[in-house]
Amino acid sequence: MVKSLEAISYKLQIHAKMIGATSLPNFVASQIATRQGFGNMAISNVFGSNTFNILIGLGLPWLLFTATNGGT
């Protein structure tokens, strides 16, 4: 997955560090929840954000590709 993100960032001319920074808001939210004593919320954020990223980050482009190419 890292190699594919590096390839995408290279093709789109986006610095690789910028691609990695997209996880920063989730990290900060988990840190704040943990420090306030909401460990369950932090764990839920980790699994929820990863699930969202997989479903939307992989599913949406796949859906668009399939829809524009007649399902092949």
C-alpha positions as CSV (number, residue, x, y, z in Angstrom):
1,M,0.0,0.0,0.0
2,V,2.9,2.4,0.8
3,K,4.4,1.8,-2.6
4,S,1.2,2.5,-4.4
5,L,0.7,5.7,-2.4
6,E,4.3,6.7,-3.3
7,A,3.5,6.0,-7.0
8,I,0.3,8.0,-6.8
9,S,2.0,10.9,-5.1
10,Y,4.8,10.9,-7.8
11,K,2.3,10.9,-10.6
12,L,0.2,13.7,-9.1
13,Q,3.4,15.6,-8.1
14,I,2.5,15.6,-4.4
15,H,5.3,15.3,-1.9
16,A,5.2,12.0,-0.1
17,K,5.2,13.7,3.3
18,M,1.9,15.3,2.4
19,I,0.4,12.0,1.7
20,G,1.5,10.8,5.2
21,A,0.1,13.9,6.8
22,T,-3.5,12.9,6.0
23,S,-3.4,10.6,9.0
24,L,-2.4,13.4,11.4
25,P,-5.9,14.5,12.3
26,N,-6.8,10.9,13.4
27,F,-3.6,10.7,15.4
28,V,-4.3,14.0,17.2
29,A,-7.9,13.0,17.9
30,S,-6.8,9.7,19.4
31,Q,-4.2,11.3,21.5
32,I,-6.7,13.8,22.9
33,A,-9.3,11.2,23.7
34,T,-6.7,9.0,25.4
35,R,-5.3,11.8,27.6
36,Q,-8.9,12.6,28.7
37,G,-9.4,9.0,29.7
38,F,-11.5,7.9,26.8
39,G,-9.4,4.9,25.7
40,N,-12.3,3.2,24.1
41,M,-13.0,6.3,21.9
42,A,-9.4,6.3,20.8
43,I,-9.5,2.7,19.8
44,S,-12.8,3.2,18.0
45,N,-11.3,6.1,16.1
46,V,-8.4,4.0,15.0
47,F,-10.6,1.2,13.6
48,G,-13.3,3.5,12.3
49,S,-10.9,5.7,10.4
50,N,-9.1,2.8,8.8
51,T,-12.4,1.2,7.8
52,F,-13.6,4.4,6.3
53,N,-10.3,4.8,4.4
54,I,-10.5,1.3,3.0
55,L,-14.1,1.6,2.0
56,I,-14.0,5.1,0.5
57,G,-10.3,5.2,-0.4
58,L,-10.4,2.0,-2.3
59,G,-14.0,1.4,-3.0
60,L,-15.0,4.8,-4.4
61,P,-12.2,4.8,-7.1
62,W,-13.0,1.2,-8.0
63,L,-16.7,2.1,-8.3
64,L,-15.9,5.1,-10.5
65,F,-13.5,3.1,-12.7
66,T,-16.1,0.3,-13.1
67,A,-18.9,2.8,-13.8
68,T,-16.9,4.6,-16.5
69,N,-15.5,1.5,-18.2
70,G,-18.8,-0.4,-18.6
71,G,-18.1,-2.9,-15.8
72,T,-15.0,-4.4,-17.3
